[in-house]
């Protein structure tokens, strides 16, 4: 993954990010030689969020199919949470 130094970001501003994202979906911002942040376009962010939600939905479906769930009232649920 390509890197943008904090100094480049300070000097060039958002144009440094735009230039990097023109050819890559993500870029790492390094501070004092250490990777600290990742920047990406909003479209790529929304795509990753959608992937995350799809994975959660697949896990939920697998839990339901495998019988790994509890059916209870709201009061019983709260009591179970307090007891944990």
C-alpha positions as CSV (number, residue, x, y, z in Angstrom):
1,X,0.0,0.0,0.0
2,X,1.4,3.4,-0.9
3,X,2.5,5.8,1.8
4,X,2.2,9.5,2.3
5,X,4.4,11.1,4.9
6,X,2.9,13.5,7.4
7,X,5.3,16.1,6.1
8,X,4.1,15.6,2.5
9,X,0.6,16.0,3.7
10,X,1.5,19.1,5.6
11,X,3.2,20.6,2.6
12,X,0.9,19.4,-0.2
13,X,-2.3,19.1,1.7
14,X,-5.3,17.2,0.2
15,X,-3.6,17.2,-3.2
16,X,-1.1,14.6,-1.9
17,X,-4.0,12.4,-0.9
18,X,-5.9,12.9,-4.2
19,X,-2.7,12.1,-6.2
20,X,-2.2,8.9,-4.3
21,X,-5.8,7.8,-4.5
22,X,-5.9,8.4,-8.3
23,X,-4.1,5.1,-8.7
24,X,-4.8,3.2,-5.5
25,X,-8.0,2.6,-3.4
26,X,-6.2,3.3,-0.1
27,X,-3.1,5.1,1.1
28,X,-1.2,5.0,4.4
29,X,-0.2,8.2,6.2
30,X,3.0,7.7,8.1
31,X,4.1,9.8,11.0
32,X,7.8,9.7,11.9
33,X,8.2,6.6,9.8
34,X,5.4,4.7,11.4
35,X,2.1,3.8,9.7
36,X,-0.6,5.7,11.6
37,X,-3.6,6.3,9.4
38,X,-5.3,5.0,6.2
39,X,-7.2,7.3,3.9
40,X,-9.6,6.3,1.1
41,X,-12.3,7.7,-1.1
42,X,-15.9,7.7,0.3
43,X,-16.9,5.2,-2.4
44,X,-14.3,2.7,-1.2
45,X,-15.2,3.3,2.4
46,X,-18.9,2.6,1.6
47,X,-17.9,-0.5,-0.3
48,X,-15.9,-1.8,2.7
49,X,-18.8,-1.1,5.0
50,X,-21.1,-3.0,2.8
51,X,-18.7,-5.9,2.8
52,X,-18.6,-5.8,6.6
53,X,-22.4,-5.8,6.8
54,X,-22.6,-8.7,4.4
55,X,-20.2,-10.7,6.5
56,X,-22.2,-10.0,9.6
57,X,-25.4,-11.0,7.9
58,X,-23.7,-14.3,6.7
59,X,-22.6,-15.0,10.3
60,X,-26.1,-14.3,11.6
61,X,-27.6,-16.7,9.1
62,X,-25.0,-19.3,10.0
63,X,-25.8,-18.9,13.7
64,X,-29.6,-19.2,13.0
65,X,-29.0,-22.3,10.9
66,X,-26.8,-23.8,13.5
67,X,-29.2,-23.2,16.4
68,X,-26.9,-20.7,18.1
69,X,-29.5,-18.3,19.3
70,X,-31.8,-17.7,22.3
71,X,-35.5,-16.9,22.0
72,X,-36.7,-14.9,25.0
73,X,-38.6,-11.9,26.1
74,X,-37.0,-8.5,26.6
75,X,-37.3,-8.9,30.3
76,X,-35.5,-12.3,30.3
77,X,-32.9,-10.9,28.0
78,X,-32.1,-8.0,30.3
79,X,-32.0,-10.3,33.3
80,X,-29.6,-12.6,31.5
81,X,-27.4,-9.6,30.6
82,X,-27.4,-8.4,34.2
83,X,-26.4,-11.9,35.4
84,X,-23.4,-12.1,33.0
